[in-house]
């Protein structure tokens, strides 16, 4: 029976542990990555994507990780999953910001109930359209390439086997959540402004002509105006959103402006 030389066996063991440690962080990030980690994507497809990212990231990083005991492997599993989930949540917050912007726009223009159940998550039609368009635009702009670069750079920021500080991680997370809400409101600003102008106009008309049924006149106006405003502003909204997303992926630890 032919046996592998001890040197080759040691090499295979080291490379296998290297791939496993990288896979732990990659799989956690892929589970939350926009477009690739959506709930509509089957689990087997996500697993294949995680393996593909592992094959790309593993040769580009240098790790001195070969767990010698189950306790050491548990430490690696917990720290790598924590880092991957933290980075994945940071990226996923941009999708939630786009959905929140769509919800704000829909509530402002009385379009919140049209096709509200078309997505896996209960979001209005405007949020659904913006989310699908944003995910498609992000993939066109090379989301997979930027995600692989983020994973490679993350090993310089968070070495394998070392958990980030709880205080730093919480401060970073709070800043990212605050930025997501501010980004959502900024993207929905045209619809909010249109809603304020519409309601003020209706108030003036109702005060000047109390006998006029302003609701029957205003409802078609705000509906058509909201659709027209979506048609005009959607390209700008999506371009601003994808620029912010790529900027975060390129520099995840830079404080948001």
Long-range contacts (C-beta under 8 A, 24 or more apart in sequence): 13-66, 14-66, 17-65, 17-66, 17-67, 18-58, 18-63, 18-65, 19-54, 19-58, 21-63, 21-65, 21-76, 21-80, 21-160, 22-54, 22-57, 22-58, 22-61, 22-63, 23-50, 23-51, 23-54, 24-76, 24-77, 24-80, 24-81, 24-84, 25-80, 25-81, 25-83, 25-84, 25-151, 25-154, 25-160, 26-50, 26-53, 26-54, 26-57, 26-84, 26-151, 27-54, 27-84, 28-80, 28-81, 28-82, 28-83, 28-84, 28-85, 28-88, 29-53, 29-84, 29-85, 29-87, 29-88, 29-91, 29-147, 29-150, 29-151, 30-88, 31-85, 31-88, 32-85, 32-88, 32-89, 32-91, 32-92, 33-88, 33-91, 33-92, 33-143, 33-147, 34-91, 34-92, 34-94, 34-95, 34-134, 34-135, 34-138, 34-143, 34-245, 35-135, 35-136, 35-138, 35-139, 35-143, 36-143, 36-144, 36-147, 37-88, 37-92, 38-120, 38-135, 39-120, 39-121, 40-120, 53-144, 53-147, 53-148, 53-151, 56-148, 57-148, 57-151, 57-152, 60-152, 61-152, 61-155, 63-155, 63-160, 65-160, 65-161, 75-161, 76-160, 76-161, 78-163, 79-160, 79-161, 79-162, 79-163, 80-160, 80-161, 82-163, 82-164, 83-154, 83-158, 83-163, 83-164, 86-164, 86-169, 86-172, 86-173, 87-150, 87-151, 87-154, 87-252, 89-173, 89-176, 90-172, 90-173, 90-176, 90-248, 90-252, 91-147, 91-245, 91-248, 91-249, 93-176, 93-177, 93-179, 93-180, 94-180, 94-183, 94-241, 94-244, 94-245, 94-248, 95-131, 95-134, 95-135, 96-180, 96-184, 97-180, 97-181, 97-183, 97-184, 97-187, 97-241, 98-127, 98-130, 98-131, 98-134, 98-184, 98-187, 98-241, 99-123, 99-127, 99-130, 99-131, 100-127, 100-180, 100-181, 100-184, 100-188, 101-127, 101-130, 101-183, 101-184, 101-185, 101-187, 101-188, 101-237, 102-126, 102-127, 102-128, 102-129, 102-130, 102-131, 102-188, 103-127, 104-184, 104-185, 104-188, 104-191, 104-192, 105-188, 105-190, 105-191, 105-192, 105-226, 105-230, 108-188, 108-191, 108-192, 108-194, 108-195, 108-226, 109-191, 109-194, 109-195, 109-222, 109-223, 109-225, 109-226, 109-229, 110-219, 110-222, 110-223, 110-226, 111-223, 111-226, 111-227, 126-226, 126-230, 129-230, 129-234, 130-234, 130-237, 130-238, 133-234, 133-238, 134-238, 134-241, 134-242, 134-245, 137-238, 137-239, 137-242, 138-242, 138-245, 138-246, 141-242, 141-246, 143-245, 143-249, 146-246, 146-249, 146-250, 147-249, 149-249, 149-250, 150-249, 150-250, 150-252, 153-252, 154-252, 157-252, 157-253, 172-253, 175-255, 175-256, 176-256, 178-256, 179-256, 183-241, 183-244, 186-240, 187-237, 187-240, 187-241, 190-229, 190-233, 191-226, 191-229, 191-233, 194-225, 194-226, 194-229, 195-222, 198-222, 198-225
